[in-house]
Amino acid sequence: MGRALRVAVTGASGYIGSQVVRRLSVEPEVEKVLALDVRPGSYRHDKVFFQYYDVAEPAAGLLRREGVNAVIHLAFVLRPSRRRERAQQVNLKGTQKVLEECLLGGVRHILYLSSGTVYGAYGDHRQPLKEEAPLRPNRGFQYAEDKVVVEGYLKAFTERHAQVTVTVLRSCVVMGPGAENFITQAFRKPMLIGIRGQDPPMQFLHQDDLSELMMGLLMKPVAGVFNVAGEGSVRYSELVRLSGRRCLWLPAAVAYALTGWTWSLGLQGDSPAVGLDLIRWPWMVDMEKVGSVAGFHPRHTSREALASYFSQGE
């Protein structure tokens, strides 16, 4: 980049955000980390400066005042909501506001964490999925649907502002000690649900590998969209075994009806029935591009990333 890195991280107090902030703070080439969130972060370091920041509201030139030259945009509402407009204030409007601030501040590099769920989970997928595969999120799975919309914003932004390098990472499920995602939320329940006759392979990415990839891309920015995952895969049945939970394997019709009924009545807030698609069908991503273009090769396999979450209490 030609000068010391001053990096702003939105959603800095979340699970992934806190990991990224820690990694950035120990890198000699990083001069300052501006940790932006509506919740205060607990990590303390001389390079890290927390700033209250609601991405859906104007930031009044904050990035310009702080001399930020790179932004890692992680702020995103993960959990599904029956009031979707609240999530979209952060996910969609928030991204538009962040892009406006980046232009105002002269930011040269935007790194966005998307998701492999943008491809959708379907029985007719040809595995693994390359970056050129159509984006067709499962209808009603708002997390993936919003990710697709945001990617559209970023694509249009790139076409209008070629001076800004935009990198999009379509990641599989990120795991590690303290992980927080739709998989770990299920582990809080005494029993898991599986679809009888279906045992899809699943990919996981270790949190340290994601942080290392982001740091590498900050040092040598590369524009484009990249799939990211750990090597190999883990079958859903093995995930169940590692979790130590019992699993109720139900016929698809029963599982979808039960999940939809409990969601509509407010008896559970984890996911509407469409969330079952992600444990019924595979959505494996191809890693060739990120390896050949960005030179990234994860140190941990999918199995090791998953195991690191379960071993944290040992």
Beta strands, then each sheet from edge to edge (+ up, - down):
strand 1: 5-10
strand 2: 30-37
strand 3: 48-52
strand 4: 70-73
strand 5: 109-115
strand 6: 165-171
strand 7: 173-175
strand 8: 191-195
strand 9: 201-202
strand 10: 204-206
strand 11: 224-228
strand 12: 234-235
strand 13: 246-250
sheet 1: 3+ 2+ 1+ 4+ 5+ 6+ 11+
sheet 2: 7+ 10+
sheet 3: 8+ 13+
sheet 4: 9+ 12-
end
